[in-house]
Every structure is written in structure tokens, then in C-alpha cells.
């Protein structure tokens, strides 16, 4: 069942009509749990996938409860290593072909949304060990992990935030205006996915395949025009598709009483790469900040205070490399993450240089300049677009448009 598809919308209409009629919160929870089970039934292809999912999720709950009762960093670290190793194996990361026998990677396990489950599980483990979660019930935890609105592609929500609405399940107010606004958001999300994103992807694929099958020299004007079309079409497709999905699930969750975090805030108007990642896929960005970048930087600052400013750049590289690898199992995602790591590091280096040479008062004045802001937005948009050239497919295919343009310009310049 595709989010935004006819089956999804019909099911949403039916469930949103039934749920307010159920007076007991537990009955409403049971209805949503049944929806989760139905969605899982449509997504998991075989028994071994069900069993693997069960072990993956239930082990997280058991270890989280153990860490809540008695915080043990050694247990948390050991389990996280096993958890991440299992995730890499289940997702069949390409570098494992160099380390493991082929039969280990040729398995029938397929679990949709495993990447998001991993982050929710780490949320739960760390927050449990830090006593931020008070005696979680397995019923709440399972519905948190298997929430039908965040199961496939997020947003990534904290367990505490989920429980805040899960324990009440109060749908949007019955006022006509609120309901219409919520349904309008769902409709706009559907238009983004089925209309705008689909059109951008169709055009992108047609142009890409044309460039991929060129058998000889290409006129420079044609090559550059086609490259420019690919360059702008894919970021538009990705934005319309993902933000449309988020509009639908956030609106659908609100109709049934589940409040989900926002995930987008005009990302293509960002003034630098760090600003971009506070606007694009916000829940992923905040997760990486809270659970990877900040703890790593804090550990360095406490152990080697004088090294901290310089090693902050290494922390940025680590964080963005992780973000890239998390998106997919092939080499192109490593390149995507490294490009963003370079961009973020350059931003911080530039700001540090301005402060060192001109002072913080000048930096504030610099950041308030309308001309600087406009130039920064344009530069950031194109830098992020360049990184996305390496997002759609394996590295050898992502390089095809760049090779076509390079060869056509070389031919024009040197004959």
C-alpha cells in the first residue's frame, strides 16, 4: 500500500471515521495497532523476515529495559555494535562483499523501513540508559517502532514524544476548519507525489537514459542543456516526493491523534550547508546532531580541549559520512556524504576565519547583508544540487552525465 495511493486514502477515510467513535484510548490504540499489522503484512515477504524483524525490535526493548534498570555503557556499546553489524548485513552493504562469503549476503530477508527502525532503537537505548524514559511498556514500544505513519520513511520521532500523543490519541478538533486544513495538507502531499514528483522523475529518467546511450560526440550546447535539466530536476523530484510523503503522514497522523514532527522548512532557501541540514530532513539532522556529532565533539573537548576546535572538522566529516552511508549501501552514498562533509567544514572554517580577522561584530554584520545572503543561498542550492548528482544510482551510472559534458566540452575546446 503506497502512501498517498488510493488504497491508503480510502483506508484513512474509514479509520478516521471509526476512531473518534471509540471512547476508550486502548480501543483506539488497538485499531491503530491493527493498521500497523496490516501494513506489515503487505510489506514483509516471508516468514524469515518476520522473525528477523521480531528479534531486531524485541532485543532493543529488552536491552533498553536492562539499561534503564542499571546503566552499563559496556552493555550499550556491545549491543550497538551487534545491532549496527546486523543492520549492515541485512541491508547488504556493498563493501561487505570484500569481507564476507557471498552466501552471507545472499539472504531472503527484506524489511522495509529498517533504517528508520535502527535510529528509533538507538533513540530508545540511549534515552533509557540516561533515565529519560520512565518504565516503558512493551505495548507502547512496539507501536512506537511499528507506527504505520513512520514505519516506511520517518519522520524520526523520540519515544517520549510518541507516547505524549499515543497515550491520548486525540484526533484533530472536530471543527470543520481544522479538519479541512488537515485534509488539504494530505491532498497537497498527494499532488506533490503523484503529480510534481512523478513529472520531474519521468523527465529526469528520459534525459538520463538519452545521455547514457550516446554513442559518439555530443554538441556542447546539447550536453550542457541536458546536464542542467538533470541537475535541477532531481533535487525538485526528491523534495516534492519526500516533503509530499511527510505532508501526508503528518496530516494522516493528526487525523488519528498522533502528532508527528515536521521534517522540512524551505531547504532550498538555506544560506549554507549547516543551515540546509536544519531545514532538510530535520529529524535525521537533529538525530545525527544529538546522538553522533555532539557526543563525539564533547568527548574530544573533554579529553583534549586544545584540539577541539581543529578536530571539530573531523566530527563534521564523520557526521555527514554517516548520513551518506545511512541513505544507502553503495559507494555513491559515501561520495554524497563526503561532499556534504567538505561543505559543512568549509562553512565553519570561513566563519572562524572571519571572526579571527575581523571579529564577531563583523560576522554578525556580514550575516545580515542581503547581498551576502542571496549569494549564499544560490551557492548552497547549487552545491547541494551537485552532491545530489551522486544520489540516484550506483557511482558508475551517476558519473555518466559528468563524463558526457566533460567529453563534449573537451571536443569543443581541442577539436
N, C-alpha and C positions, 0 to 999 in steps of 0.2 A: 504494500500500500504506500504510494508516493505521497509525501507531504504536499498539500495543495491540489492533489488529484481529486477526481470526482468522488471516489470511494471515501477518501479521507474527509471531504467536506460533508458528505451525507452522514457519515458516522458521527461527525462533530455536531451536526444539527440534532441528531437523535439523542446523543449523550447529553448535550447541553439542555435539552428539553426535559430529560428524565432526572438529571442530577439535582436540580433545585427542589424537586418534589420529594426527595428523600430527606427526612428530617434529621436522622442520626448521622453524625460525622463518620462513624465506622461504616455505615451503609454506602456513603459517598466514596469513601476510600476503597471499599470493596468493588464498586463499579469501575473506578479508575484502575485498580489492580487487574481486573478482568480485561480492560482495554490493553494494558501492558502485556498480559499473557497472549492476547490475540495478535498483537503486533509481533511479539517474539516468535509466535508460531508461524507467521508468514515470512520471517526473516532467517530463522535458523534452519539449515538444510538437512541436518541429520542428527542422530542420537549423540554421536561423539561431540558435536558442537554444543548440544545442551549440557552434557556432562562437564565439558571443559569450562563453559560459562559458569556453571554451578560452583566448581572448585575455585575459579578465579574470584568470584564475588563473595562466596561464603568464607573463604580463607581470610579475605580482607576484614570481614566483620569480626571473625574470631581473634585475629591479631590486634585489631583496634580495641576490642574489649579488654584484651590482656594488657595492652599498653595503657589503657585508661586506669586499670586497677594498680598497675605497677610499671611506671615509665622505665623502659630499658632501651637505651639507644642502640645497644648491640643487637637486640631482637629486631628493632625497627629497621636498622641498616641491613641486616641479613635478609629480612623478608623483602625489603625493597629491591635488593639485588636479584633475588629469585623472581620477584614479580616483573621487573623490567626485562630480565632474561627470557622469561616465558612470553612476555609481550613481543619481544623481537622475533622469537621463534614462531609464534602464532601468526605474526604479520609477514613472515618470510622476507626479512630484510636481506637485500642482495649481497651485502658483504659477508653474510654467514656462509655463502657458498664457498668461501675460501677457508672456512674454519670447521665446517661440519660435513658429514657424509650426506650425499644427495637425498637418501630416503628420509632423513630427519626433517627436511624442508618440504618434502612431497607428502603433505598430510591433508586430510579432508576437512579440517576444522576451519569454519568460516563464521566469524562473529561480527556482525555489523555494529559499529559504534564502539569497538573495543578501545580505541584511542581515548575517547571521552570517559569511558569507564575507568581507565587507568588513572586519569587525572582526578576523578571524583574519589577513587580509592585512596590515592595519596593524600588528598584533602583530609579524608576521614581519619587516616592513620596519624598524620602529623597533629591534627587538631585534637584527636583523642589523647595522644601522648602529652600534649600541653594542657590537658584538662579544660579545653574549650567546649567539649561535648559532654553532656551530663547523662550518663547511663542510657545509651542509645538502645532502642528496641530493634530486634531483627526485622519486624514488620515495617518499621519506618525506613530502615537501612535498605531493604530490598526494593521498596518503592522509590527510594531516592536514586538508587543505581539504575533501575529499570523504568524510570519515569518515561512514559511514551512520548512526551514532548521534547525531551533532551537526549533520548537514547541514541538517536542516529548521528546527530551532528551538533550537540550542545543546544544552548549555551552551557558553560561550565558553572555550576552553582554549588555553593557551600552547603554542607549537610544542615547546618544551623538555619540558614536562610530557607532551605526547602521545608524544614519542619515548621517554620513560622507560619506558612500558609497551609501546609499539609494537615496540621492539627486543627485547622478551622474549616478549610475548603469552602470559603465563602465566595461564590461567583460574583462577577461584576454586578453592581447595583441594578435592580430591575427597571430603573428609569430608562425610558425609550432612548434618550440621547446617548447614554453610556453604552448601551447595547449596540446601537447603530455605529458609534465610533469604533467599537471593538471589531465589529464585522467588517467595517470599512477597511481597517488595517489588514484584516485577513484577505479581503478582496484585492487590495493593492499588492500584498505579498504574492498572491496568485498571479496577478498581471505581470509582476516583475519576473517571476519564474517562467511562466508559460508563454509570455509574450516577449518582453525585452531581452531576458537572458537567452531564451531559445533562439531569437533572431541573431543576437551577437555571436552565439556559438556556431550557428549554421554558417554565417558569413565567414567566421574565423576558420572553420574546418575546410570550407571550399577554397579559400585563398591559400591556406597552408598546403593542402594537397596539390594545388597547382604549382606552388613553388617547389614542393618535394619531387615533382615529376618532370621538372625542366631537364631536358637532355643536352642542352647547348647553351651558348651565351645568351644573356638576357639584357635588353636595353636598360641602361641605368635608371631612367625615369620610371620604367615599369617596375623594376626591382624595388626601388625606394618607395614608390607608392604602395606596393603590396606589403612591404615590410611595415610601413606606417600604419596601414589598416590593421595588420596583426597586432602591432604594438598597442593600439588603443582599444581594439575590440575585446581582447582577452580580459584586461582589467575591468571593463564595463560588464562583461559576462559574469566574471567572478563576483563583482559587487552586487549586481541585480539578483543573481542566483542565491547567494548566501544571505544577503540582507532580506531578500524576499522570504526565504525559508524562516529566518528569525522573526519577521513580522507575523508570519502565520502561526508559528508555535507559541510566541509570546501572547498573541491575541487569543489563540485557542486555549492556552493555559488559563488566561484571565477569565474566559467564559466559564471555566470549570473550577475556578477558585485557586489555581496555582499561579503564584507570582514568580515570573522568571526575570533574570537580569537582562538589561539591554546589552547589545553586542556591537552596535555601530553608531558613530556620531560624525557624519560627514568626513570620512577619512581622506578623501582626495582634496580636502582643503587644509591638510596638515602642513605645518611650516618646516618640519624636519622629520627624520625617521623615528625619533623617540616620540614625538607628537603623533605621528602616524599610528604607532602601535598602542597609543592610548585611545585611539578612535576606531581602529580596525580590529575586529575580533577581540573586543575588550576583555572578555572573560578569560581568554587564553593569555593575553598580555599580562593581566593582573595576576594570574596563576604563576606565570614564569617569574614575575617580579617578586611575589611573596614567598614562593617555595624554592626558587633556584637562585636568582640574582642576589636578592637581599641577604639570605643566609650565607652565600658564598663570600660576598663582599664583607659582611660583618665578621666572618671568621678570619679573613685576611687582615682586616683592620685591627682586630684584637691581638692577633699573633704578631703582625709586622706593621705597626702604624705608619712607619715612614714609607713603606712600599705601597700602601693602599691606593693613593692617587694614580700611580702608574699601573698597578695591576687591575684597576677598575676597567681598563680597556679589555683585559683578558676575560673579565666577568661578562662584559657585553658580548664578546665573541662566543663564549660558552653558552650564554642565554639564547642568542639568535641561532647558533648552530643547532642547539637543542630544538628550537622552534621549527627550523627547517626539517630536521630529521623526523620530528613528530608527525609532520604532514604526510610523509610517505617513505617508502622503503628503498628508493632508488637514488642514484648518485645526484641526479638533478636537484633534489631537495637539499642536499648538502651545499651545493653551489648557491641555491636560493638563500639558505640561512647565512652563509659566509658573506654574501653581498650585503645583506642587511646588517651583519655584524660590523663590516667595514663602515657602512653608512652611519650607524649609531656612534661608533668610535670617533669618526671624523667630526660629528656634531659636538660631542663633548670636548674633543681636542680644540676645536675652533672657539668654543665658549671659554675654555680655560686660557687660551692664548689672548683673547680679548680682555679678560679680567686681569691677566698678568701685565699686559702692556698698557691698558687704558683705564682699568678699574671697574668696579661693579656698577658705578653710576653710569658709565658709558655703555655697559652691556644692557642696562635697562632702557636707555635711550635708543640704542641700536635695535632692540627687540620691538620697540614701539613704532619704529619707522614704517610707514605704509608701503614705501617703495621696497624696502628690505623684505617686508612680509610677503608682498606679491611675488618678488623674485624667488623667495624661499619656497613658496607654495608650488610655483611652476617647476622649480628644480626637484623638489621632493616628489611631485607627481611623476616626473619622468624617470627619476632614479628608481622609485617603487615599480614603475612600469617595466623598466629594464630587468629588475630582479624577477618579475613575473614571466619574462620570456623563458625562464628555466623551470616553470611550474607545471605546464600541462602534460609533459610526457618525459620519456627517458632522455638522457642527456644528448645522445647522438641525434635524436629527432629534433630536440629543442635547438640544436645548433644549425639546422638546415637553413632557416631564413637568414641568419647571420652570414653563412657561407655564400648564399646566393647574392646577397647585397655586396659582400666583400669582393667576390669574383667579378661582378658586373662593374663595380667602380674601378677595380684594377684594370679591367679590359679597356674602360673608357680613358683611363689615365695613361696607360702604357701601350695600348693597342694590341 
